Structure formats: C-alpha cells, structure tokens
Amino acid sequence: MTEMQLIGESLRLMGIGMGIVFVFLLLLVALLRVMSWIALRLAPAEAAPPAAAVAVSETDDVVAVISAAVAHWRARHRPLR
C-alpha cells in the first residue's frame, strides 16, 4: 500500500469510529430524555418548600462563614504584581 492509501484508510476508519461514537451519544441522550419523561409521568416532582422556611439567623451565619472563607483565601493568594 502506498502512503496515500494508508492515509485514506486511516481517515475512513477514523470517520467510522467517530460516527459510531456520535450515534451512541445521540442514542444515550435520547434514552435519558425518554427515561426522564417516563419518570416525571409516573412520579411528578414535589413542590419545593418556600424560601422563607430558612431561618434568618441561619442565613446570617452562612454569610459570615462564607465571608471569612473568602477573606482567608484572599490573604493567602495575593495576586502577583
């Protein structure tokens, strides 16, 4: 076989392989969508609890912890100038 024939054969095999993977992924997405649709039909999602259910003190504590974590990270990772 010549080099051009080898290159042509390799491109053909690459196209077949990529096509098989693409078709498999399309089938996977379609199957997941069908399964999701069936699951929602059999057991509809429950309504989420209202946002007001979270206590104000818990929210303040979470904000304080996040602020402290960000300040700590910024103190250790100063930008290079």
C-alpha positions as CSV (number, residue, x, y, z in Angstrom):
1,M,0.0,0.0,0.0
2,T,1.2,3.5,-0.7
3,E,1.2,6.3,1.8
4,M,-1.9,7.9,0.2
5,Q,-3.8,4.7,0.5
6,L,-2.8,4.3,4.1
7,I,-3.8,7.9,4.9
8,G,-7.1,7.3,3.1
9,E,-7.8,4.1,5.0
10,S,-6.9,5.8,8.3
11,L,-9.2,8.7,7.6
12,R,-12.0,6.2,6.7
13,L,-11.5,4.3,9.9
14,M,-11.4,7.5,11.9
15,G,-14.7,8.6,10.4
16,I,-16.3,5.3,11.1
17,G,-15.1,5.4,14.7
18,M,-16.2,9.0,15.3
19,G,-19.6,8.2,13.6
20,I,-20.2,5.2,15.9
21,V,-19.4,7.3,19.0
22,F,-21.6,10.2,17.8
23,V,-24.5,7.8,17.1
24,F,-24.0,6.2,20.5
25,L,-24.1,9.5,22.3
26,L,-27.2,10.6,20.4
27,L,-28.9,7.4,21.5
28,L,-27.8,7.9,25.0
29,V,-29.2,11.4,25.1
30,A,-32.5,10.2,23.6
31,L,-32.8,7.3,26.0
32,L,-32.1,9.6,29.0
33,R,-34.8,12.1,27.8
34,V,-37.3,9.3,27.4
35,M,-36.5,7.9,30.8
36,S,-36.8,11.3,32.4
37,W,-40.2,11.8,30.7
38,I,-41.4,8.4,32.0
39,A,-40.1,9.1,35.5
40,L,-41.9,12.5,35.6
41,R,-45.1,10.9,34.3
42,L,-45.0,8.1,36.9
43,A,-44.0,10.3,39.9
44,P,-44.3,14.0,39.4
45,A,-41.8,16.2,41.2
46,E,-42.9,17.5,44.5
47,A,-43.2,21.3,45.1
48,A,-40.1,22.9,46.6
49,P,-40.6,24.3,50.1
50,P,-41.0,28.0,50.3
51,A,-37.8,30.0,50.5
52,A,-39.0,31.7,53.7
53,A,-38.6,28.4,55.6
54,V,-34.9,29.1,56.1
55,A,-34.4,31.0,59.4
56,V,-32.8,34.4,59.2
57,S,-30.1,33.5,61.8
58,E,-29.0,30.5,59.7
59,T,-28.7,32.8,56.7
60,D,-26.6,35.3,58.6
61,D,-24.3,32.5,59.9
62,V,-23.8,31.2,56.4
63,V,-23.0,34.6,55.0
64,A,-20.5,35.2,57.9
65,V,-18.8,31.8,57.2
66,I,-18.5,32.5,53.5
67,S,-17.1,36.0,54.1
68,A,-14.5,34.6,56.4
69,A,-13.5,31.9,54.0
70,V,-13.2,34.4,51.1
71,A,-11.1,36.7,53.3
72,H,-8.8,33.9,54.3
73,W,-8.4,32.7,50.7
74,R,-7.6,36.3,49.5
75,A,-5.0,36.7,52.3
76,R,-3.2,33.5,51.3
77,H,-3.4,34.0,47.5
78,R,-2.3,37.5,46.8
79,P,-2.1,38.4,43.1
80,L,1.4,38.7,41.6
81,R,2.4,42.1,40.6
